[in-house]
Structures are given as C-alpha cells and as structure tokens.
Amino acid sequence: MGKSVAGGDHFQRMNYLYELATWQTLVLGKHDPGQAMARANVACMDRVGKKTRSRILPQLKRTCCKKCHRVLVPLRTVESSLKEGVLQWNCRCGESKKFPIGSDRSFKTYGERGNLD
C-alpha cells in the first residue's frame, strides 16, 4: 500500500471547501445568495486549517481575501492593476494584495519546492 499523508482528510476537506467556493463564485451571479455561501466556505476552510494546524498552499492563500473571505477572481470579484512591476489586486471590501512580478525569477514557494513536511 502507498504512504498516507498525515492529516490527509483535513487537506481533502479544505480542498473541497475551496473548490466549492470557487464554483459558487464563478457559476452563481455577483449579487446572489451563493456569494454568502462561498464566503462562508472560504472562512470554514481557513478555520479548518488553523484548528488542525495544516498549511494552506500559497496558491490557495493568494486567491482568497483575508478580510472578507471572498474568492478573488479577476474581472468578477477583484480589480487588478500593474504599476512599476507590482501587480495589485483590489477586492470589493477595500483590501488589496500586492505581488512583485519578476523581481526574483528563481523564487519558489514551499509548495512548489516539494518539501511539504
């Protein structure tokens, strides 16, 4: 039998909650009650990660607003702008995320490095 990951069921639950929130954001309308469910699912994913002390992958963290727990989808829930090599995402709640573009091309997150211990 193959190796099992410690806390694998927590990762599966967080992944399911993220996928469900993304689906609700993309498929359901902008001003639909489904948006409230999507935000609740992201908040639940965050709580599961904190309670079980499981790391949420940076790719998932980057696409969620920490203030209002919205899934950040360009042209739907977030406005983006590029100024002087910095990509800035502005959420509807007023929170902004900044990503330096091209400053260190060899940079890899811990999820991309492969040492998920």
N, C-alpha and C positions, 0 to 999 in steps of 0.2 A: 504494500500500500504506500501511497505517497505521503509526504510530510503534510501535517496540518499546521496552519498558521495560528499562533496564539491570538485569541480574540477575533477569530475569523468571522464569527457570527455578528460581532459588532460592526466589522467593516462591511459585511453584506447589508446590514440594516442601514448604515449610513449611506452606502451606495444607492440602495433602493430609495431612500428618502430624497436624495439629491436628484436622481433620475425622475422621480415623481414630481418634484418641484419644478424641474426644468420643463417637463412635458406640460404641466399646468400653466406655466408662464408662456410657452410657445403656442400651444393649441388654443387655450381659452383667451378671451378678449382682454384688453388692457384694464377695463373697469368692470371686471367680472368678480363675483364672489370667489372664484377659483384662485384669484391672486392672494386672497387672505389665506387660503389653504396652502398655497405654495410657500408663502412666508412662514406659516406655522411649521411646515415640513422642514424648511431650512433651519429654523430655530430648534426644532427637535433634533436634527442631525448634529447641530452644534452642541446641544446638551448631552447627547449620547457620547460624542467624542470627548467632552470634558469629564463626564462622570466615569467613563471606562478608561480614561487616560490614553485614548487611542489617537494617534496622529492623523489629522485630516490632510490629505495630499494638497500641496500648494496649488495644483491646478484647480482643485475644487475651491480652495480658500479664495483664490483670485476672482472667482466668478460669483461670489456672494458678498452682499453688503453687510458689514458688521453692525451697522446702526439699525437698519430696518429689516434685515434678513430677507432681502429680495434677491432673486437670481438675476445677475447682471447680464442682460442680453443686448448687444449693440442695436441701436435703432428701435428698440422696444421699451426697455426699462432704463437705459443708460445713454448719455450723450458722451461722445468721445472727441478729444481734440489732441493735436500733436504740436507741441511747442518746444523748440530747441532740443530735440532728441528725447523728450519726455512725453510719453503717452499718458493722458489724464482722462479718467472716466468719472463723470459726474452723475451720481444716482439722483432719482427724483426727490429723495429725502434731504438732499443737500450735501451728503457725504461724498468725498472724492477720493479716488485711488490714483496713485502715480506710479508708472512703471518706466524705469530708464531703458531706453531702446538702444542697443548697440554699444553700450559702454564697456561691457566685458563679454566678448563673444564666447569665451570658454566656460562661462558660469553655468553650472548645472545645479538644480535643486536636489534635495536628498532623495526624492522620488525618482528622479532621472538617473542618479548615480548608481542605484541598485543596491544600496546597503540599507535596507529597511529593517533595522533592528530595533 
